[in-house]
Amino acid sequence: NQHTLIDCFNNILGQHFKRHFKENPYVAAGNFHLIMAELLGLQEPILDDNKLMELILDQEQGKFDAILVDEAQDFSKEQFEILKYLLKEDGLLYYFWDDSQRINKRELSIPVEPGMFQYTLDTNLRNTSKIFESVQKHFNKKIPLKHKGPLGREIEILEPYNPNDPHDLYQKLRKVINRLISVEGIKPSEITVLPFK
C-alpha cells in the first residue's frame, strides 16, 4: 500500500509500465513527461523542464512513498529535482542507469546524496553466452562482467553494408532472415538483429 512512481525516459517502455500497473491504484507508471502531464491534469505533456518545474511546485509536495527511475542516464537535472519534490521526506528513491546506453549526450546529472549507495549490476542475464562474448569486446568500462544464461547458437556478423546503397542493408538482412525462417525453421519472434556502428 505504498504510493509508488515508476518512471522512465523511453516512451515505449513507459507505455509498457503503464499497462502493467493500470489495475494498481498505488502505482503511477510511465514515461516522465506523460506522468507529469497526468499529475498536473494536462491534455498534452510539457517538454520544457523549467516550465514543468514551475507547475509542479504548485502541487502537493511528497506524493510518493517510493520513486523508481529507470534509464536515469537520460534524465536532466531539472527532472531529478521535480522527482525529488514529489518524494515524501522519508521516501525511497532508486535510480537505475547505464551511461553507455545514453541517448542524450549531456553530462550525467544523477544526484548523489549522503546515505545513497551504488550497487553495480555486473551479471548479464539477457543474452546467450555467444552474444555476450561477442559484444563484451566492445565494452570499454573497467567493470568485470559475468554471464549467466544459455550457451546459444553461433552468432552471425554480416559484412558491412554499402551506405551509398539504401537497399544493400535490407537485402543482406532479408537473405539471412529468410534462411533462418525458411531453412532453419526459426520463429520470427526468436530473431534479434543487433546493429553495430
Disulfide bonds with the S-S distance in Angstrom:
none
